[in-house]
Amino acid sequence: MISVEQIKELREVTGISISECKKALEETGGDMERAKALLKEWGREVAVKKQERQVGEGLVASYVHGNGKIGSLVAVRCETDFVARSDDFKNLCHELALQIASLEAENVEELLLQQYIRDPGKTVRNVIEEAIAKLGENIAVEKFVRFHI
């Protein structure tokens, strides 16, 4: 039997919906680590399905490093204004701007293949796929620029 506490714990760690957390815990017999892995797998599947959908909204995010000598701008697209205004999407955009300022990339594809600076076990693509699974919309980096002096 899966407890409410287990579901809440998995939800807090992953940010995925309660119903999906419950389903993952039930399928893994309550094993928290296997449930996390299962949710990641499901998230990738959702991301692949959603990549076909149009992204008409979004944000431009910026980051300037404390010394003022490195900065970046990134245009990130999503499907709706509702998601574009959400804290989760704004945070993703900020993290992408920070990533771009931290490591050089020639183009979007190269950026997506980079190790994520906050978790080298993930790529930037993985971080975006997790956001797609959490927010339920397609998300795409449209373009970016990195400045340095």
KEDRENTI-845334 format. One record per atom (N, C-alpha, C): y, z, x negated; residue in one letter. Coordinates in steps of 0.02 Angstrom, whole numbers. Layout:
N
> v;w;u;r
> Y;Z;X;A
...
***
This chain:
149
> v;w;u;r
> -59;0;-42;M
> 0;0;0;M
> 63;0;-44;M
> 107;-45;-31;I
> 169;-51;-69;I
> 221;-4;-38;I
> 252;36;-81;S
> 301;84;-57;S
> 371;54;-54;S
> 413;83;-13;V
> 482;62;-8;V
> 517;71;-75;V
> 499;124;-112;E
> 530;137;-177;E
> 514;80;-226;E
> 452;56;-225;Q
> 433;0;-269;Q
> 475;-62;-253;Q
> 481;-76;-189;I
> 520;-135;-168;I
> 592;-128;-189;I
> 621;-69;-179;K
> 691;-57;-198;K
> 700;-64;-274;K
> 652;-37;-312;E
> 656;-42;-385;E
> 655;-114;-408;E
> 608;-153;-380;L
> 604;-224;-399;L
> 667;-262;-379;L
> 694;-246;-321;R
> 755;-278;-297;R
> 814;-262;-344;R
> 819;-199;-365;E
> 874;-179;-410;E
> 869;-214;-477;E
> 808;-224;-501;V
> 798;-255;-567;V
> 811;-330;-563;V
> 789;-363;-509;T
> 791;-436;-506;T
> 850;-464;-466;T
> 873;-426;-416;G
> 926;-452;-373;G
> 899;-499;-319;G
> 834;-508;-316;I
> 802;-552;-267;I
> 796;-515;-201;I
> 791;-552;-146;S
> 789;-522;-80;S
> 730;-473;-71;S
> 740;-426;-27;I
> 690;-374;-13;I
> 625;-407;9;I
> 628;-456;53;S
> 567;-488;78;S
> 528;-522;23;S
> 563;-555;-23;E
> 529;-588;-79;E
> 499;-536;-127;E
> 535;-481;-138;C
> 509;-428;-181;C
> 446;-398;-151;C
> 447;-386;-86;K
> 389;-358;-52;K
> 330;-406;-58;K
> 342;-470;-46;K
> 290;-520;-50;K
> 259;-523;-120;K
> 302;-522;-171;A
> 278;-524;-240;A
> 236;-463;-257;A
> 259;-404;-236;L
> 221;-343;-249;L
> 154;-344;-212;L
> 153;-369;-151;E
> 90;-374;-114;E
> 41;-421;-149;E
> 66;-477;-173;E
> 23;-527;-206;E
> -4;-503;-273;E
> 32;-456;-304;T
> 10;-431;-370;T
> -21;-361;-366;T
> -33;-338;-306;G
> -64;-272;-298;G
> -20;-215;-322;G
> 46;-224;-319;G
> 92;-171;-339;G
> 110;-170;-412;G
> 84;-218;-451;D
> 98;-221;-523;D
> 170;-247;-533;D
> 214;-204;-555;M
> 285;-220;-562;M
> 298;-278;-610;M
> 266;-278;-668;E
> 277;-330;-718;E
> 252;-398;-693;E
> 194;-399;-663;R
> 167;-461;-636;R
> 210;-486;-578;R
> 237;-440;-538;A
> 281;-459;-483;A
> 345;-490;-510;A
> 374;-463;-564;K
> 433;-493;-595;K
> 418;-563;-618;K
> 361;-572;-651;A
> 341;-638;-676;A
> 332;-688;-618;A
> 302;-664;-564;L
> 292;-706;-505;L
> 358;-727;-474;L
> 405;-680;-470;L
> 472;-697;-443;L
> 507;-748;-487;L
> 499;-743;-553;K
> 529;-792;-598;K
> 499;-861;-586;K
> 433;-863;-578;E
> 399;-926;-565;E
> 424;-957;-499;E
> 427;-916;-448;W
> 453;-940;-383;W
> 524;-964;-390;W
> 564;-928;-430;G
> 634;-947;-440;G
> 640;-1015;-472;G
> 597;-1030;-521;R
> 598;-1096;-552;R
> 580;-1151;-502;R
> 531;-1136;-460;E
> 511;-1185;-408;E
> 569;-1198;-360;E
> 603;-1144;-340;V
> 660;-1151;-295;V
> 715;-1192;-329;V
> 728;-1178;-393;A
> 780;-1213;-429;A
> 766;-1288;-433;A
> 703;-1306;-446;V
> 685;-1376;-449;V
> 698;-1410;-382;V
> 679;-1378;-328;K
> 689;-1406;-261;K
> 763;-1415;-245;K
> 804;-1367;-266;K
> 875;-1368;-249;K
> 916;-1415;-292;K
> 889;-1437;-349;Q
> 926;-1480;-394;Q
> 946;-1547;-363;Q
> 913;-1566;-309;E
> 928;-1628;-275;E
> 990;-1621;-231;E
> 1009;-1561;-215;R
> 1064;-1550;-167;R
> 1131;-1559;-201;R
> 1180;-1583;-161;Q
> 1247;-1597;-186;Q
> 1285;-1532;-201;Q
> 1324;-1534;-255;V
> 1366;-1478;-273;V
> 1439;-1499;-267;V
> 1471;-1477;-213;G
> 1539;-1499;-199;G
> 1592;-1446;-211;G
> 1572;-1385;-222;E
> 1619;-1330;-234;E
> 1609;-1303;-305;E
> 1644;-1250;-322;G
> 1634;-1221;-388;G
> 1696;-1186;-415;G
> 1693;-1172;-479;L
> 1748;-1138;-513;L
> 1756;-1164;-584;L
> 1815;-1154;-610;V
> 1828;-1164;-681;V
> 1838;-1094;-710;V
> 1800;-1079;-761;A
> 1804;-1014;-793;A
> 1827;-1023;-865;A
> 1860;-971;-891;S
> 1884;-973;-960;S
> 1864;-910;-997;S
> 1863;-916;-1062;Y
> 1851;-858;-1104;Y
> 1890;-869;-1169;Y
> 1927;-818;-1191;V
> 1961;-819;-1255;V
> 1937;-758;-1293;V
> 1910;-770;-1353;H
> 1886;-714;-1394;H
> 1944;-670;-1415;H
> 1929;-607;-1427;G
> 1980;-557;-1443;G
> 2027;-576;-1499;G
> 2003;-614;-1548;N
> 2048;-633;-1603;N
> 2094;-691;-1585;N
> 2084;-721;-1526;G
> 2126;-775;-1503;G
> 2115;-842;-1538;G
> 2063;-847;-1578;K
> 2051;-909;-1616;K
> 1995;-952;-1587;K
> 1959;-926;-1539;I
> 1905;-963;-1507;I
> 1911;-954;-1432;I
> 1903;-1008;-1395;G
> 1905;-1004;-1322;G
> 1865;-1060;-1291;G
> 1855;-1055;-1226;S
> 1817;-1107;-1191;S
> 1839;-1112;-1118;S
> 1827;-1170;-1090;L
> 1835;-1183;-1019;L
> 1770;-1216;-995;L
> 1748;-1197;-936;V
> 1687;-1227;-908;V
> 1696;-1238;-834;V
> 1676;-1296;-810;A
> 1676;-1312;-738;A
> 1604;-1306;-714;A
> 1593;-1260;-667;V
> 1526;-1248;-641;V
> 1528;-1262;-566;V
> 1480;-1302;-543;R
> 1478;-1323;-473;R
> 1423;-1286;-434;R
> 1436;-1276;-370;C
> 1387;-1249;-323;C
> 1396;-1287;-257;C
> 1357;-1269;-207;E
> 1359;-1307;-144;E
> 1415;-1285;-96;E
> 1429;-1221;-93;T
> 1477;-1197;-43;T
> 1531;-1153;-73;T
> 1587;-1151;-37;D
> 1642;-1107;-57;D
> 1622;-1034;-53;D
> 1579;-1018;-5;F
> 1555;-949;3;F
> 1523;-924;-62;F
> 1479;-964;-92;V
> 1447;-944;-154;V
> 1497;-945;-211;V
> 1541;-995;-212;A
> 1590;-1001;-266;A
> 1635;-939;-270;A
> 1647;-906;-214;R
> 1688;-845;-213;R
> 1649;-782;-226;R
> 1583;-786;-230;S
> 1543;-725;-239;S
> 1548;-698;-310;S
> 1541;-632;-315;D
> 1544;-599;-381;D
> 1488;-624;-427;D
> 1429;-637;-399;D
> 1373;-661;-440;D
> 1389;-728;-472;D
> 1418;-773;-433;F
> 1436;-839;-459;F
> 1492;-834;-511;F
> 1543;-794;-495;K
> 1598;-784;-542;K
> 1572;-755;-608;K
> 1526;-708;-604;N
> 1497;-678;-664;N
> 1458;-731;-704;N
> 1419;-773;-669;L
> 1382;-826;-703;L
> 1431;-872;-740;L
> 1485;-892;-708;C
> 1535;-935;-739;C
> 1565;-903;-801;C
> 1581;-839;-796;H
> 1608;-803;-854;H
> 1557;-802;-911;H
> 1494;-788;-895;E
> 1442;-785;-946;E
> 1433;-854;-979;E
> 1438;-907;-941;L
> 1433;-974;-969;L
> 1492;-988;-1015;L
> 1552;-968;-995;A
> 1611;-978;-1038;A
> 1604;-939;-1103;A
> 1577;-879;-1099;L
> 1564;-838;-1159;L
> 1513;-872;-1203;L
> 1460;-898;-1174;Q
> 1407;-933;-1211;Q
> 1437;-992;-1248;Q
> 1478;-1031;-1215;I
> 1508;-1090;-1244;I
> 1554;-1072;-1302;I
> 1592;-1018;-1294;A
> 1636;-996;-1349;A
> 1595;-971;-1408;A
> 1538;-942;-1395;S
> 1497;-912;-1447;S
> 1458;-963;-1489;S
> 1432;-1015;-1456;L
> 1391;-1064;-1491;L
> 1414;-1134;-1474;L
> 1419;-1177;-1524;E
> 1440;-1246;-1512;E
> 1384;-1285;-1479;E
> 1403;-1329;-1434;A
> 1357;-1377;-1403;A
> 1395;-1442;-1393;A
> 1361;-1498;-1404;E
> 1392;-1563;-1397;E
> 1400;-1585;-1325;E
> 1351;-1565;-1283;N
> 1351;-1588;-1213;N
> 1315;-1537;-1169;N
> 1314;-1549;-1104;V
> 1285;-1502;-1057;V
> 1211;-1492;-1070;V
> 1174;-1546;-1084;E
> 1102;-1539;-1097;E
> 1088;-1494;-1157;E
> 1128;-1502;-1209;E
> 1120;-1460;-1268;E
> 1135;-1387;-1252;E
> 1187;-1376;-1212;L
> 1205;-1309;-1190;L
> 1146;-1277;-1152;L
> 1116;-1314;-1106;L
> 1062;-1287;-1065;L
> 1001;-1267;-1107;L
> 992;-1299;-1164;L
> 934;-1284;-1206;L
> 946;-1226;-1255;L
> 1008;-1204;-1261;Q
> 1024;-1149;-1307;Q
> 992;-1084;-1285;Q
> 977;-1041;-1334;Q
> 955;-973;-1318;Q
> 1016;-937;-1289;Q
> 1003;-899;-1236;Y
> 1057;-861;-1204;Y
> 1077;-804;-1250;Y
> 1141;-797;-1263;I
> 1164;-748;-1313;I
> 1149;-675;-1294;I
> 1145;-660;-1230;R
> 1131;-591;-1209;R
> 1056;-576;-1206;R
> 1014;-628;-1205;D
> 941;-619;-1201;D
> 908;-679;-1234;D
> 895;-676;-1300;P
> 866;-733;-1335;P
> 798;-756;-1309;P
> 767;-717;-1265;G
> 704;-737;-1235;G
> 715;-788;-1179;G
> 777;-802;-1162;K
> 794;-849;-1109;K
> 837;-905;-1137;K
> 834;-961;-1103;T
> 882;-1015;-1118;T
> 938;-1011;-1066;T
> 991;-1047;-1079;V
> 1045;-1050;-1031;V
> 1019;-1081;-965;V
> 975;-1130;-971;R
> 945;-1159;-911;R
> 909;-1106;-870;R
> 872;-1060;-903;N
> 837;-1007;-868;N
> 886;-962;-830;N
> 942;-947;-861;V
> 993;-904;-829;V
> 1020;-939;-766;V
> 1032;-1003;-771;I
> 1057;-1040;-712;I
> 1004;-1044;-658;I
> 941;-1054;-677;E
> 886;-1056;-628;E
> 880;-990;-592;E
> 888;-935;-628;E
> 886;-869;-596;E
> 942;-861;-545;E
> 1001;-887;-563;A
> 1058;-884;-517;A
> 1046;-927;-455;A
> 1015;-985;-465;I
> 998;-1028;-408;I
> 951;-992;-361;I
> 900;-960;-389;A
> 851;-923;-348;A
> 885;-866;-311;A
> 930;-831;-345;K
> 963;-774;-314;K
> 1013;-794;-261;K
> 1053;-846;-275;L
> 1107;-866;-230;L
> 1085;-917;-177;L
> 1029;-950;-189;G
> 1002;-996;-140;G
> 1038;-1063;-137;G
> 1074;-1081;-190;E
> 1108;-1145;-192;E
> 1098;-1178;-259;E
> 1105;-1244;-260;N
> 1103;-1280;-323;N
> 1166;-1262;-362;N
> 1159;-1255;-427;I
> 1214;-1239;-472;I
> 1208;-1286;-531;I
> 1264;-1315;-552;A
> 1263;-1361;-609;A
> 1326;-1352;-651;A
> 1317;-1355;-716;V
> 1374;-1357;-762;V
> 1398;-1429;-763;V
> 1460;-1439;-742;E
> 1487;-1507;-739;E
> 1512;-1530;-807;E
> 1554;-1488;-838;K
> 1581;-1504;-904;K
> 1610;-1442;-935;K
> 1621;-1446;-1000;F
> 1650;-1389;-1036;F
> 1686;-1413;-1098;F
> 1728;-1369;-1124;V
> 1761;-1382;-1187;V
> 1767;-1316;-1226;V
> 1759;-1321;-1291;R
> 1765;-1262;-1335;R
> 1822;-1275;-1383;R
> 1866;-1226;-1389;F
> 1923;-1232;-1434;F
> 1915;-1182;-1491;F
> 1932;-1202;-1551;H
> 1933;-1154;-1607;H
> 1986;-1174;-1657;H
> 2015;-1122;-1687;I
> 2069;-1132;-1736;I
> 2044;-1106;-1802;I
***
